[in-house]
């Protein structure tokens, strides 16, 4: 029974992360390539809302099967907290990376013509070479992370992922205010939207190692260059979210959980 359950959860994590990247990287491609409208029609808000609703639908679709972690930082953080078995962490992470890679493939199939015409830009992942370094409607921007250094991008990822875990824990904590009427996935999407609108600038808010590294690998295979130059790809979008997720669950239990227990 355990193996059967884990198999279903594995498939759900693949599918959920596929949906996340299909819609999330899909909005990045739509904004970066801007095939239909002039530049002012697309902006950072479009990206933030697109990713927020990508999370909403991914969580609604597979949350009842696997919990819709769709993020290694979430799986590891919940295991550290004791809310998720350590024996499932590696299978979940593998599933999330497979789903992220396949989601990038889906984006490639949808935007193939535009991507090829633009020289296969980086619509896949955050950091150096991303579409926001050179907008494809002709404007020029600053370097890939603007004027922000790698340490600052790392700090942004740590805070962003901590906020994600604070939001996830609060939304589904029945001892806290919580949410009703099955609105949890919508609230988690709003958390991601808030992170994008407020903390996303320095690093592009990966806040999810699979979301960044899976598409980064796919992008390299289809000809996007420079995705693995330097150490940015490992430090900011992979290591920092794991640290941020762990800090998120620890600080929630330090600062919030004791107060909830005292009201019981």
N, C-alpha and C positions, 0 to 999 in steps of 0.2 A: 504493500500500500504506500509506504514511504517513497519508494522508487517511482511509482506511478504518479504520486503527487508532485514530486520534484520534477518529473518530466513535463508535466503540465505547466508548472511554474517556470521552467526553463523556456518553454515555447512562448509563454506569455511575456516574459522579459524580452525575448528576441523581438516579438511582434510589437510590444509597447515601445521599445527603443527605436525600432524601425519607424513607427509612426512619428515619434518625437523628432527624429532627424529628417524624415521626409518633409514634414511641415516646417520645421525650424530652419534647416538649411535651404528649404524651398523659398522661404520669405527672404533669406539673404540673397539667393540667386535672383529673385524677382526684383529686389531693390538694386542690387549691384548691376544687373544687366539692363534694367529699366526699359523693356522693349516697347512698352505701350505709351507711356506718359513722359512728360518732361521732368527734369530733375526735381523741381519743387514738390512734385506729387509724392515723392518718396523720401523718407527721412528716418532718423533713429527710432522715432516712435513706432513706425511701421514694423521695424525689426523687433522691438520690445513686445508689441502686442502679438505679433506672429508667433514668437517663441512662447509667450504666456499661454496662448490658446493651444499651441502644440502640446504643452504639458497637460492642459485640461483634458483634451480628448484622449491622449495616451493613457492617462490615469483612469478616466472613466471606462475605457475599453478593456483594460486588462487588470485593473485594480482588484477586482473580485477574485482573481485567480492567484496572482503573485504578490499583491500589495503594490504593484507598479512602482518598484524602486527606480527602475530605468536609469540608474546612476550608481556607479561603484562607491562614490563617497557616501551615499545614503545607506547602502548595504553595510559598509564597514562601520559607519557611525552607529547604526542600529544594533550591530553585533557588539560593539564596544559597550553600548548601554545595556545589553542583555535582552533586547527586544527581538533579536533575530539570531538563529542558530549559526555558529561559526562554520558548521559543516556545509551550509548552503551558500556561503559567501563566494567561494571560487566559482561554483556553477553559475550563480547569478551574474558575476562579473563577466564570465565568458559569454553568457547569453547577451549581455548588454553590449559588448564589443561587436558581436556578430550582428546584432540588430542595427547598431550605429553604422557599420560598414554597408549593410544592405540598404539602409535609409539613404546614404550618400549615393549609392547606385541608383536608387529611385529618382533622386534629384537630377542626377546626370542624364537619365533617360528622358526626363521631362524637359530639361533645359539644354539638351545636347547642342542644338544648333546655335543658340546664343553663346554658350560657353566656348565652343570652337571658334566662333567669329571674334570673340573677345580675347582669344589667346589662352584659353583655359585658366581664368583667374581663380584666386583662392576664395571660393564661397563655402569652403568646407569647415574651416576651423578658425580659431582666434589667433591673434599675434601677428608676427612678421608676414608680410605679403597679403594680408587680408584685403578684401575689396575696399575697405575704407581708407587704405593708403592711397589709392588712385581710383576715384569714382569713375565708372565707365560711361558716364554721360559727358565727360570731358573736363570736369573740374579736377583740381589737384589738391591733395591733402598733405598732411604732415607724414612723418614716418609711421610705420605700422602701428605702433602704440602711442602715436602722437609724441608729446614731449615727456611721456612717462617712462621711467626706468624699469628694468626687470624687477628690482625689489618692490617698487610701488605696485606693479602689476600683480606680484605675488600677494602683497597685503590685500589688494582689492579682491582677489580670488578667495583668500581666507575669510575675509569679512562677508563676502557675498554668499559663500557656501554655509557659513555659520548662520546667516539670516535665513537661508533656505531651510536648514534643520530646525531653527527656532519656529519657523512658520509651520512646517510639517508636524512637529511635535504638538504645538498649540492647537492646530486645527483638529487633530485626532485625539486630543487629550480630553476624555470625558469628565475629568475632575476640574478642568479649566472651563472657560466659557464654551469652547467647542463650537461646532456647527451642526445644524439639523437638516432634514430633508435631502440627505445625500448631496450636500453642497461642498463636501470636503475637497474633491478634485478641482472644483472651480476656485476655491480659496487658495489652493496650492498654486494654481496657475496665476492668480493675482499676486502671490508672493514672488514668483519668478518675474512677472511684469514689473513689480516694484523694484526688484533688484536691478533689472535692466535699465529702468528709468533713472535710478539714483546712484548705483555703484558700478554700472557697466562700462564706463568710459575708459579707464586705464587699461583694462585687459580684454574687453569684449565679453566678459562674464561667462566663461565656459561653465564654471561651477559643477562640472561633470566630466571626469576623465574619459569616459567612453564617448560622450558627445563630441569631444574634441579629437581624441586620438584615432578613433575608428574612421571618421571621415578624412582625417589627415592622411592616413595610410591609403585610403581609396583615391584621394586627390593626387597623391604622388604617383599612383599606378596609372592614372589617366593623363598624366603629363603636366600637372601643376608643379612648378618648380619652387625650390626654396623652403618647403614646408618643414624640413628637418635641419635647417641651418641653425647652428648654435645650440644652446640648451633651453631656449625659451619653451619649446614644445613639451619638454619634460617637467620643468620646474613650475611654471605658472598654471597651466591647465590640467596637470596630472597630480603632482605632489601637493600643491597648495590646496586644492579642493578637499583632498583626503584629510589634511590637517584641519581645515576649516570645518568640515563635517564633524570630526571628533570633538573639536572645541565647542561646536554648536550644541551637541547633546550634553556635554559635560556642564557647560554654563547654564543650560536650561535646568538641569538638575541641581545646580548650585543655587541659582537665583530665583527659580520659579516653583519647582516641585515642593520644596519644604513649606512654602506658604500655602500651597494647595492642600498639603497633608494636614496642616494645622487647622484648616477650616472643616476637615472631615468630622 
